[in-house]
């Protein structure tokens, strides 16, 4: 929508059209006194881009011609004067093409009045009818440097223009132009200077045009000198006067052609608060994207869940050929709000695909995101590691208090047996106040955090194992889970603990004369050390009984029944 200082309002593709009644007045007093005007009160346009470098458009213009005359009649010796208004309405169509030959060069072609549905003026004033002559206009633009552009246009009528635009700062443009016509005197008959400013959806332009040599550009003339056949465009005619023009344009919306389309979205898993950080590094889902354009594109996907993410996560760009479909995995950088989810929650996740750095996206889809409660567990021993919290202040306080009470005992133990003694002391202190509650491990489960287990003083095998692992880890003792899922009998699934004594295997007899009571395996430093199995569900019977039970289970599960080899026993290192 454009408005100019002369008061003409219209919606137009090519720019402001000036009604001849405001910018090209003529004196019709010798034609019995009535004024006349030409105007374009309405126009519409459509443009289409066939490729990034080529587009076409069509413009339709409603043209109105109005000529007032006075008729004199002598009736019975009486002179009768009758004012008459002669009007004609026509519809003219222009066609244009634009080719962006390179990033710095563009070439345009416009055919004017290629099709005209022409109205007729009365015979006695038909000399004032507009010619609607078919013309061809060529134009070119060249970006000399980043802030400076040159432009030129030439019409088949022998007129045209040269222009320059400079952008010294962002959102500001300074312009200058020269206009020439083979029928004018002088040939270069006008110049203009102007400036333009734009911000977001608003643009404002101001320009001053000065005509050289005077002549017919005085703004008035007699009927004898008026020639309607010279008027081919209302933008600039022989009767246009010096002027200052102000225009304002507001873009209330636009249509952007999408180059990529979402075919489907799949979420790979729900979010467990205990391990939500992992989704910053591994996919939470993937989106299937199709290139719906006729050219290669670079497309990227982004993902966002309101409240549980501070900002969308973006993928690296993926190259797609025309018509090609690819699955793009996306991750999620979730915030700490996830930790406070008490029970299973379903939220809408927004998936976007875009092919440009602009804010607009090419397509958008929503997917259901399952956010589990903070104590929910998927039953995988690898995930149980995230319930081990050795840095929890409550865990640190508990282990320090217990070991402080036994500092004399620890000081009398050989250095190589110190870790074993710490584990024994912590287990026995841990066992005194805890009650095991049977809860067979299923495909999904509820797991207490270690600090909760200490407060509640009870738990199942998962709770006990996670808690004792946290106690040992807080004093520097490495641990591992033994995850047992018998083939065909998932209801007998169980989990217990291994911990590293740090003792070299050559001193194994200092722990036990029975090699079935311990395991030799490599630690985080890739050193072979003695590890002890602990069954945390027999806490009430003390450390020795928990060790014996754990050793018997390991012997049966791993050595006799070959669980590790057959794959239904896994050892998962926690630290």
C-alpha positions in Angstrom: 0.0 0.0 0.0 1.5 3.3 -1.1 0.7 6.9 -0.3 2.2 10.0 -1.9 2.2 13.6 -1.0 -0.2 14.4 -3.9 -2.9 12.3 -2.4 -3.2 9.4 -4.8 -3.8 6.1 -3.1 -3.6 2.7 -4.8 -2.3 -0.8 -4.5 0.2 -1.5 -7.3 3.0 -3.7 -8.4 5.2 -1.3 -10.3 5.0 1.8 -8.1 2.8 4.9 -7.6 0.7 5.9 -10.6 0.0 9.6 -11.0 -3.5 10.6 -12.1 -3.2 13.1 -14.9 -5.7 15.3 -13.1 -3.1 16.0 -10.4 0.2 15.9 -12.3 -0.6 16.6 -16.0 -3.3 19.4 -16.1 -4.2 20.9 -19.4 -6.2 24.0 -20.4 -9.4 23.1 -22.2 -10.9 26.6 -22.2 -10.7 26.9 -26.0 -12.7 23.6 -26.1 -15.6 25.4 -24.5 -14.2 25.5 -21.0 -14.5 22.0 -19.6 -11.5 20.3 -17.8 -10.4 16.7 -18.5 -8.2 14.1 -17.0 -6.7 10.6 -17.4 -6.2 8.3 -14.4 -5.3 4.7 -13.4 -7.4 4.2 -10.2 -6.7 0.5 -9.9 -4.2 -2.1 -10.9 -3.3 -5.7 -10.0 -0.4 -7.9 -10.6 0.9 -11.5 -10.3 4.5 -12.7 -10.3 5.9 -16.2 -10.3 9.5 -17.4 -9.8 10.3 -20.5 -11.9 13.8 -20.7 -10.6 16.1 -18.7 -8.3 17.4 -16.7 -11.3 14.2 -16.3 -13.4 10.7 -14.9 -12.8 7.8 -13.5 -14.8 4.9 -11.2 -14.0 1.8 -9.7 -15.5 0.2 -6.3 -14.6 -3.3 -5.3 -15.3 -4.2 -1.5 -15.3 -7.7 0.1 -15.3 -7.4 3.3 -17.3 -10.0 6.0 -17.2 -10.3 8.9 -19.8 -12.5 11.8 -19.2 -13.0 14.8 -21.5 -15.6 17.5 -20.8 -17.1 19.5 -23.7 -19.8 22.1 -24.2 -22.4 21.8 -27.1 -23.9 24.9 -28.6 -27.3 24.6 -30.4 -29.5 27.3 -31.9 -33.2 26.5 -31.4 -35.8 29.1 -32.6 -33.2 31.9 -32.4 -32.3 30.7 -28.8 -28.7 29.6 -28.0 -28.8 26.4 -25.9 -25.5 25.5 -24.1 -25.3 21.9 -23.0 -22.2 20.6 -21.0 -21.2 17.1 -21.9 -18.8 14.6 -20.3 -17.2 12.0 -22.6 -15.7 9.0 -20.7 -14.0 5.8 -21.7 -12.7 3.0 -19.5 -10.0 0.6 -20.8 -8.1 -2.3 -19.4 -4.4 -2.7 -20.4 -2.0 -5.6 -19.6 1.8 -5.5 -19.4 4.1 -8.6 -19.2 7.6 -8.7 -17.7 10.5 -11.0 -17.2 13.5 -10.8 -14.9 16.7 -12.7 -15.2 19.3 -12.6 -12.4 22.3 -13.4 -14.6 24.6 -13.4 -11.6 24.8 -12.2 -8.1 25.7 -8.7 -9.3 23.8 -8.5 -12.6 20.1 -8.5 -13.4 18.3 -8.0 -16.8 14.6 -7.2 -17.2 12.2 -7.0 -20.2 8.7 -5.5 -20.1 6.1 -5.4 -22.9 3.6 -2.6 -22.4 0.0 -2.7 -23.6 0.4 -6.2 -25.1 -3.3 -6.7 -24.7 -5.9 -3.8 -24.4 -9.6 -3.9 -23.9 -10.1 -0.3 -25.1 -13.1 1.9 -24.4 -14.1 4.6 -27.0 -14.5 8.3 -26.6 -17.1 10.3 -28.6 -16.0 11.0 -32.2 -15.7 14.7 -31.7 -13.1 14.3 -28.9 -11.4 11.2 -30.1 -8.2 13.2 -30.7 -7.8 13.2 -26.9 -7.9 9.4 -26.7 -4.8 7.7 -25.2 -2.8 5.7 -27.9 -2.1 2.5 -25.9 0.8 1.9 -28.1 2.7 -1.4 -27.7 6.2 -0.8 -26.5 9.2 -2.8 -25.3 11.4 -1.8 -22.4 14.8 -3.2 -21.6 16.5 -2.6 -18.2 19.7 -3.8 -16.4 21.2 -3.5 -13.0 24.8 -4.0 -12.0 26.2 -4.1 -8.4 29.5 -2.4 -8.9 30.5 -3.0 -5.3 28.5 -4.1 -2.2 27.0 -0.6 -1.5 26.9 0.8 -5.0 24.6 -0.2 -7.9 24.1 1.2 -11.5 20.9 0.8 -13.5 19.8 1.7 -17.0 16.6 1.4 -19.0 15.7 1.9 -22.7 12.3 1.9 -24.4 11.4 1.2 -28.1 10.0 4.8 -28.1 13.5 6.1 -27.8 13.4 7.2 -24.1 15.1 5.8 -21.1 17.1 6.6 -17.9 20.4 6.1 -16.1 20.6 5.7 -12.3 22.9 5.1 -9.4 22.2 4.0 -5.9 24.6 3.9 -2.9 24.0 2.4 0.5 26.4 4.1 2.9 24.8 2.6 6.0 22.4 -0.2 6.7 18.7 0.5 5.8 19.6 3.8 4.0 19.9 4.3 0.2 20.9 7.5 -1.7 19.9 7.7 -5.4 20.4 9.9 -8.5 19.1 9.6 -12.0 19.1 11.1 -15.5 16.2 10.9 -18.0 16.5 11.2 -21.8 14.1 11.2 -24.8 14.8 11.6 -28.5 11.7 13.8 -28.7 12.6 16.2 -25.9 14.7 19.3 -26.0 17.3 18.9 -24.6 17.6 15.2 -25.1 18.6 14.7 -21.4 15.6 16.6 -20.1 15.5 15.8 -16.4 17.4 14.7 -13.4 16.4 13.4 -10.0 17.9 12.9 -6.5 16.4 10.9 -3.7 16.8 8.8 -0.6 15.2 5.7 0.8 14.9 4.2 4.2 13.6 0.9 5.3 13.1 -1.0 8.6 11.5 -4.4 8.8 8.1 -4.1 7.1 8.2 -0.3 6.4 9.9 1.6 3.6 9.9 5.3 2.9 11.3 7.1 -0.1 11.6 10.8 -1.0 12.8 12.2 -4.4 13.1 15.5 -6.2 12.8 15.7 -10.0 13.9 18.7 -11.9 13.1 19.3 -15.6 15.7 21.1 -17.8 14.9 23.6 -20.5 11.3 24.5 -19.4 9.0 24.1 -22.4 6.0 22.0 -22.1 6.9 20.9 -18.5 5.3 24.1 -17.1 2.2 22.1 -16.1 -0.3 23.9 -18.3 -1.0 24.4 -22.1 -3.6 25.1 -24.6 -5.7 22.6 -26.5 -3.9 23.5 -29.6 -0.5 22.4 -28.2 -1.8 19.4 -26.3 -0.9 16.0 -27.9 -2.4 12.9 -26.2 -0.5 10.6 -28.5 2.7 11.4 -26.6 1.3 10.0 -23.3 2.5 6.4 -23.0 2.9 6.2 -19.2 1.5 8.2 -16.4 4.8 8.0 -14.6 6.5 10.5 -16.8 4.9 12.6 -19.6 5.7 15.9 -21.5 3.3 17.6 -19.1 4.9 16.5 -15.9 6.2 19.3 -13.8 9.1 19.7 -11.3 8.1 17.8 -8.2 9.0 16.4 -4.7 7.6 13.0 -4.2 7.2 11.2 -0.9 6.1 7.5 -0.8 5.5 5.1 2.1 5.2 1.4 1.7 4.1 -1.1 4.3 4.4 -4.9 3.7 1.7 -6.5 5.8 2.6 -10.1 4.6 4.2 -12.1 2.0 4.2 -15.5 0.5 7.4 -17.5 0.5 7.7 -20.6 -1.7 8.7 -23.6 0.3 11.6 -25.6 -1.1 11.4 -28.5 1.4 8.5 -30.5 2.8 8.3 -32.8 5.9 7.2 -36.3 5.0 7.1 -37.7 8.5 8.5 -37.3 12.0 9.5 -40.2 14.3 10.4 -39.8 18.0 13.0 -42.5 18.8 12.4 -42.6 22.6 10.9 -40.9 25.5 12.9 -38.6 27.9 14.0 -39.9 31.2 14.9 -37.1 33.6 17.8 -39.1 35.1 19.6 -39.1 31.7 18.1 -36.2 29.8 21.6 -34.7 29.1 22.3 -37.6 26.7 19.9 -36.2 24.1 22.3 -33.3 23.5 24.6 -35.8 21.9 22.4 -38.5 20.5 19.2 -38.3 18.4 15.9 -38.0 20.1 14.1 -38.4 16.8 14.4 -38.0 13.0 12.5 -36.2 10.3 12.0 -37.3 6.7 12.4 -34.4 4.4 11.8 -34.1 0.6 13.2 -31.5 -1.7 10.1 -30.2 -3.6 12.0 -27.7 -5.7 13.7 -28.1 -9.1 17.2 -27.3 -7.8 19.6 -28.7 -5.2 19.1 -27.3 -1.7 20.8 -27.3 1.7 18.2 -28.1 4.4 18.5 -28.2 8.1 16.1 -29.3 10.8 15.5 -27.8 14.2 13.6 -29.1 17.3 12.0 -27.3 20.2 9.8 -28.3 23.2 8.4 -25.3 25.1 9.3 -25.0 28.8 11.8 -27.9 28.7 14.2 -26.3 26.2 15.7 -22.8 26.3 16.3 -22.6 22.5 15.7 -24.9 19.5 18.5 -27.3 18.5 19.6 -27.2 14.9 21.1 -29.9 12.7 24.0 -29.4 10.3 22.8 -28.7 6.7 22.0 -31.7 4.5 22.4 -31.5 0.7 19.3 -32.7 -1.2 18.9 -33.1 -5.0 15.6 -32.2 -6.6 12.9 -34.7 -5.5 15.3 -36.5 -3.1 14.2 -37.6 0.4 16.4 -38.0 3.4 16.0 -38.8 7.1 17.6 -36.1 9.3 18.3 -37.0 12.9 17.8 -34.3 15.5 18.9 -33.9 19.1 17.5 -31.9 22.0 19.4 -29.7 24.6 16.9 -30.0 27.4 17.0 -27.8 30.5 16.9 -28.6 34.2 13.1 -28.3 34.3 13.0 -31.9 33.1 14.3 -33.0 36.5 11.2 -31.7 38.2 8.7 -33.7 36.3 6.9 -35.9 38.8 5.0 -38.3 36.5 4.6 -39.2 32.8 3.9 -36.1 30.8 3.1 -35.7 27.1 4.2 -32.5 25.4 4.2 -31.2 21.8 7.5 -31.0 20.2 7.9 -28.7 17.2 10.0 -29.8 14.2 11.0 -27.2 11.6 12.9 -27.6 8.3 14.4 -24.6 6.6 16.5 -23.9 3.5 17.7 -20.4 4.3 19.2 -18.3 7.1 16.0 -16.2 7.2 13.6 -16.6 10.1 11.0 -18.3 7.9 10.9 -22.0 7.8 9.8 -24.1 4.8 7.7 -26.6 6.8 6.7 -27.4 10.3 5.3 -30.5 12.1 4.5 -31.5 15.6 5.3 -34.7 17.4 4.3 -36.1 20.8 7.2 -36.1 23.2 6.9 -38.4 26.3 8.7 -37.0 29.3 8.8 -39.6 32.1 8.7 -38.9 35.8 12.0 -38.2 37.6 12.1 -41.7 39.1 11.1 -43.6 36.0 13.6 -46.1 34.6 13.5 -48.0 31.3 14.9 -51.2 32.8 18.3 -50.9 31.0 21.3 -51.3 33.2 23.1 -48.6 31.2 20.4 -46.2 32.2 20.5 -47.2 35.8 24.0 -45.6 35.9 22.3 -42.2 35.8 20.7 -42.9 39.2 24.2 -43.2 40.7 24.9 -39.8 42.3 28.2 -39.8 44.1 28.4 -36.0 44.0 25.1 -35.6 45.8 25.8 -33.6 49.0 23.7 -36.0 51.1 25.7 -39.0 49.9 29.0 -37.2 50.5 27.9 -36.2 54.0 26.8 -39.7 54.8 30.0 -41.5 53.7 32.3 -38.9 55.4 30.4 -39.2 58.6 30.6 -43.1 58.6 34.3 -43.3 57.7 35.1 -40.6 60.3 33.7 -42.9 63.0 36.0 -45.7 61.8 39.2 -43.6 61.1 41.2 -45.6 63.7 40.2 -48.9 62.1 41.1 -47.6 58.6 44.5 -46.3 59.8 45.5 -49.8 61.0 44.7 -51.5 57.7 47.3 -52.2 55.1 47.2 -49.7 52.4 46.4 -52.3 49.6 43.4 -53.4 51.6 42.1 -49.9 52.4 39.5 -49.9 49.6 38.1 -53.2 50.7 37.8 -52.0 54.4 36.0 -48.8 53.3 33.5 -50.9 51.3 32.9 -53.2 54.3 32.4 -50.3 56.7 30.1 -48.5 54.4 28.0 -51.6 53.6 27.5 -52.6 57.2 26.6 -49.0 58.1 24.3 -48.9 55.1 22.7 -52.3 56.0 21.9 -51.4 59.6 19.1 -49.0 58.8 17.7 -50.4 55.5 15.0 -52.9 54.7 14.9 -54.7 51.3 11.5 -54.6 49.6 11.0 -57.2 46.9 10.0 -55.7 43.5 10.9 -57.9 40.5 12.6 -56.0 37.7 10.3 -55.4 34.7 10.7 -53.7 31.4 10.1 -50.4 33.1 10.5 -49.5 36.7 10.6 -46.9 39.4 14.0 -46.2 40.9 14.7 -44.1 44.0 17.6 -41.8 44.0 20.3 -42.8 46.6 19.4 -39.8 48.9 15.8 -40.9 48.8 16.7 -44.5 49.7 18.7 -43.2 52.7 15.7 -41.2 53.9 13.1 -43.9 53.2 15.5 -46.6 54.6 14.1 -49.2 52.2 14.2 -50.1 48.5 14.2 -53.0 46.0 17.3 -54.4 44.3 17.6 -51.5 41.9 17.4 -49.0 44.6 19.9 -50.8 46.9 22.4 -51.3 44.0 22.2 -47.7 42.9 22.6 -46.5 46.4 25.5 -48.6 47.5 27.2 -47.9 44.1 26.9 -44.2 44.9 28.4 -44.6 48.4 31.4 -46.5 47.0 31.9 -44.1 44.1 31.8 -41.1 46.4 35.0 -42.4 48.1 36.7 -43.2 44.8 35.9 -46.9 44.5 34.9 -48.0 41.0 31.7 -50.1 40.6 29.9 -52.1 37.9 26.4 -53.6 37.5 25.9 -57.3 36.8 22.6 -57.3 34.7 21.0 -60.7 34.5 18.1 -61.2 32.1 17.5 -65.0 31.7 16.5 -66.0 28.2 12.8 -66.7 28.0 12.3 -65.7 31.7 12.4 -61.9 32.0 10.4 -62.1 35.2 13.6 -63.5 36.8 15.7 -60.5 35.8 18.0 -59.3 38.5 20.8 -56.8 39.1 23.7 -56.8 41.6 27.0 -55.1 42.1 30.8 -55.5 41.5 33.3 -53.2 43.1 37.0 -52.8 42.6 39.2 -53.5 45.6 42.2 -52.1 43.8 44.2 -55.1 44.8 46.7 -56.7 42.4 45.7 -60.3 41.5 49.0 -61.6 42.8 47.8 -60.6 46.3 44.4 -62.2 45.9 45.0 -64.7 48.7 45.0 -61.8 51.1 41.3 -61.5 50.4 40.3 -65.1 49.9 41.9 -68.5 49.3 38.9 -69.4 47.1 39.3 -68.0 43.6 35.5 -68.3 43.0 34.9 -65.6 45.6 36.4 -62.8 43.4 36.7 -61.8 39.8 39.8 -60.5 38.0 39.0 -57.8 35.5 40.5 -54.5 34.2 39.7 -51.2 35.8 39.4 -47.7 34.3 43.2 -47.5 34.2 43.3 -50.7 32.2 45.0 -52.5 35.1 43.9 -56.0 36.2 42.6 -55.9 39.8 40.4 -57.9 42.1 36.7 -57.2 42.0 34.1 -58.5 44.5 30.4 -59.3 43.7 27.9 -58.0 46.2 24.3 -59.0 46.5 22.7 -55.8 48.0 19.3 -57.5 48.7 20.8 -59.3 51.7 22.0 -56.2 53.4 20.5 -57.3 56.8 23.0 -60.2 56.9 26.0 -58.0 56.6 28.9 -57.6 54.2 30.3 -61.2 54.3 26.9 -62.7 53.5 26.3 -60.2 50.7 29.7 -61.0 49.3 29.1 -64.8 49.5 25.7 -64.6 47.9 27.0 -62.3 45.1 29.9 -64.7 44.4 27.5 -67.7 44.2 25.3 -65.8 41.8 28.2 -64.8 39.6 29.6 -68.3 39.6 26.2 -69.7 38.5 25.2 -67.0 36.0 28.6 -66.4 34.3 30.8 -69.4 34.7 28.4 -72.4 34.9 25.6 -71.1 32.7 27.9 -69.0 30.4 25.5 -66.0 30.6 28.2 -63.5 29.4 29.0 -65.7 26.4 25.3 -66.3 25.5 24.5 -62.6 26.0 21.9 -62.7 28.8 24.4 -61.4 31.4 26.0 -58.0 31.0 28.6 -56.2 33.1 28.0 -52.4 32.9 30.8 -50.2 34.3 29.3 -47.3 36.3 32.4 -45.1 36.7 
